[in-house]
């Protein structure tokens, strides 16, 4: 019996070693942050890659003092509340608006929908730094510099990629399903929410994961828009950096762990949908 080179034990072993090395390369920085979050801040700079020590002559283990101190200094739970509200509202808004827009521009073929589609595609390649000062000025003028207004800004920035992915999947949905619903008397909103939206589940989960990771970890947009009045977690952590370059590294490492924990749990619980959603959203020929 013949085996292809791709399926040979040697190739599989080499592939496993390669993927293991990549995984360790990605996980190592997270492990270093977690390890240093339990060390005294004086030893984080001098011994960054050593494990916390319990030896009496070289006691580097700090217990939970970094966590309690960081929570107190950053008002972590207030920042957590703002981040949670902004993330949930923004992602839900992006999913709803972009899915409806993708359905419209896919089914209605005219110059206007083509212009909208290509503008959204173009927005995916425009760096945020090109528009951030104009955007922050407009947000201030339109009174969007608050935890509610920033949601509309996130929806605007997030609709490009999500509409592109939704549109690719909607092209594969048979038009006969919508025609049958309309024959039965369904209105366009009823057709969308009863026929189209349920079929977009896999793509919606994928987009939701990607947008959640973006909004939750975003520092620049909240800092420019709502500033220090309503600190999100990334902004609050940055303020652990004091004057003259002084940084409470212990508290910062601990807060980074707490900031990563929710999105890691969310990602691990939903990551099985990512490949399925990406493949489902691929543009059909």
Secondary structure by P-SEA (a helix, b strand, c coil): ccccccccaaaaaaaaaaaaaaaaaaaaaaaaaaaacccccccccccccccccccccccccccaaaaaaaaaaaaaaaaaaaaaaaaaaaaaaaaaaaaaaaaaaaacccaaaaaaaaaaaaaaaccccccaaaaaaaaaaaccccaaaaaaaaaaaaaaaaaaaaaaaaaaccaaaaaaaaaacccaaaaaaccccccaaaaaaaaaaaaaaaaaacccccccccccccccaaaaaaaccccccccaaaaaaaaaaaaaaaaaaaaaacccaaaaaaaaacccc
